[in-house]
């Protein structure tokens, strides 16, 4: 358990437990039933994820998209699932083992990926940008790890703020509802 999670649990124990249960168990269900299919259709429309790619799911949660991406990139590709909560990453690992996926690597971090420069084809952030405290620093990290011509895809309600923070780092390539795609 991270220091952040421990403090939340100690200070907000009943509220924390209720929130965590909703977040860990009901949010993935909501994602699968409601918004997840629409987001995956956007992936197809933008040809976002392809076989053999290296994909970074920044703020992966329980792995709804990391698992899908791992199936698409296949055995020649790799998925990095990054989250700041160890429990979320345990769920990703359990789900990937259950599906027999060996191409998912989990990363515990609040900002830095620890990945080599220009090692990622697609960096994906879904409903996490609004939660990031150091937005510009995280986007600079995405810029560092993305390959030349790599894609940053952000699905978030903060579209205008995303455009502000990505200025001078990325070029807008496409937009659809809450999804913005950028090229390095």
C-alpha positions in Angstrom: 0.0 0.0 0.0 1.4 3.4 -1.0 1.8 6.2 1.6 -1.0 8.1 -0.1 -3.4 5.1 0.1 -2.4 4.5 3.8 -3.1 8.1 4.7 -6.5 8.0 2.9 -7.4 4.8 4.6 -6.5 6.1 8.1 -8.2 9.5 7.7 -11.2 8.6 5.7 -11.6 4.9 6.6 -15.4 4.4 6.0 -15.6 6.8 3.1 -12.3 5.5 1.7 -13.6 1.9 1.7 -16.8 2.8 0.0 -15.1 5.0 -2.6 -12.4 2.3 -3.2 -15.1 -0.4 -3.6 -16.9 1.7 -6.2 -13.7 2.6 -8.0 -12.2 -0.9 -8.1 -15.3 -3.0 -8.7 -18.0 -0.9 -10.2 -16.0 1.5 -12.4 -14.6 -1.3 -14.7 -18.2 -2.6 -15.1 -19.4 0.9 -15.9 -16.5 1.3 -18.4 -17.3 -2.0 -20.1 -21.0 -1.4 -20.4 -21.2 2.3 -21.1 -18.1 4.3 -22.3 -15.6 1.6 -23.0 -17.2 0.4 -26.2 -17.4 4.0 -27.5 -13.8 4.6 -26.7 -12.7 1.4 -28.4 -14.6 2.4 -31.5 -12.6 5.6 -31.4 -9.4 3.6 -31.2 -10.5 1.8 -34.4 -11.5 5.1 -36.1 -8.1 6.7 -35.3 -6.2 3.4 -36.0 -4.6 4.0 -32.6 -3.4 0.6 -31.6 -1.8 -1.9 -33.9 0.0 -5.2 -33.8 3.7 -5.0 -32.7 3.4 -1.6 -31.0 4.6 -0.6 -27.6 1.7 0.9 -25.7 1.8 2.9 -22.5 -1.5 3.0 -20.5 -0.8 5.9 -18.1 -3.2 5.7 -15.2 -4.3 2.2 -16.1 -6.6 1.6 -13.2 -7.7 -2.0 -13.2 -6.5 -2.5 -16.8 -9.7 -2.2 -18.9 -7.7 -0.7 -21.8 -4.3 -2.3 -21.0 -5.8 -5.8 -21.5 -7.5 -4.8 -24.8 -4.3 -3.2 -26.0 -2.2 -6.3 -25.0 -4.5 -8.4 -27.2 -4.2 -6.1 -30.1 -0.4 -5.5 -30.0 0.1 -9.3 -29.7 3.2 -11.2 -28.8 5.4 -8.9 -30.8 4.2 -5.8 -28.9 4.3 -4.7 -25.3 2.0 -2.9 -23.0 3.2 -0.9 -20.0 0.4 -0.4 -17.4 1.3 2.5 -15.1 -0.7 3.5 -12.0 0.1 5.1 -8.6 -2.0 2.5 -6.7 -0.4 -0.9 -6.1 -3.8 -2.5 -5.7 -4.8 -1.5 -9.2 -1.6 -3.0 -10.6 -2.3 -6.3 -8.7 -5.6 -6.5 -10.4 -4.0 -5.8 -13.8 -1.5 -8.6 -13.2 -4.2 -11.0 -12.1 -6.4 -10.2 -15.1 -3.5 -10.5 -17.5 -2.4 -13.9 -16.0 -6.0 -15.1 -16.2 -6.1 -14.3 -19.9 -2.6 -15.8 -20.5 -1.1 -12.4 -21.6 2.6 -12.2 -21.1 3.2 -8.8 -22.8 2.0 -6.5 -20.0 4.5 -4.9 -17.6 3.2 -2.9 -14.7 4.8 0.2 -13.4 4.1 1.8 -10.0 4.6 5.5 -10.2 2.9 8.9 -9.9 4.7 10.5 -12.8 8.0 9.1 -14.1 7.7 5.9 -16.2 11.3 4.7 -15.9 11.2 3.8 -19.6 14.0 4.5 -22.1 13.8 7.6 -24.3 11.7 7.1 -27.5 10.6 3.6 -26.6 6.8 3.9 -26.9 4.5 4.1 -30.0 1.3 5.1 -28.2 0.9 6.8 -24.8 -2.8 6.5 -23.6 -4.4 8.5 -20.8 -8.0 7.8 -20.2 -10.0 9.9 -17.6 -6.8 10.5 -15.7 -5.5 13.9 -16.9 -7.8 15.8 -14.7 -6.4 14.0 -11.6 -2.7 14.7 -12.5 -1.2 17.4 -10.3 1.9 18.1 -12.4 0.3 18.0 -15.8 3.1 19.6 -17.8 5.7 17.4 -16.1 3.8 14.3 -17.0 3.3 15.5 -20.6 7.0 16.1 -20.8 7.6 12.6 -19.6 5.2 11.3 -22.3 7.1 13.3 -24.9 10.4 11.8 -23.7 9.3 8.2 -24.0 7.3 8.5 -27.2 9.1 7.6 -30.4 9.5 10.2 -33.2 6.0 10.4 -34.7 4.6 8.6 -31.7 1.0 9.2 -30.6 -0.3 10.7 -27.4 -4.0 10.0 -27.0 -5.9 11.6 -24.1 -9.5 10.9 -23.4 -10.7 13.4 -20.8 -13.3 16.0 -20.2 -10.6 18.7 -19.9 -10.2 19.1 -23.6 -9.3 22.8 -23.6 -6.9 22.4 -20.7 -5.3 19.4 -22.5 -4.7 21.7 -25.5 -3.1 24.3 -23.3 -0.7 21.9 -21.5 0.3 20.1 -24.8 1.2 23.4 -26.5 4.8 23.3 -27.8 5.2 19.6 -27.0 2.8 17.9 -29.4 0.8 18.7 -32.6 -2.9 18.0 -32.5 -3.7 15.2 -34.9 -7.3 14.4 -34.3 -10.3 15.0 -32.0 -13.5 13.2 -31.3 -15.8 14.1 -28.4 -13.5 13.7 -25.4 -10.6 12.1 -27.3 -7.7 14.1 -28.5 -4.7 12.6 -30.4 -1.4 14.3 -30.8 1.8 13.5 -32.7 5.2 14.1 -31.2 
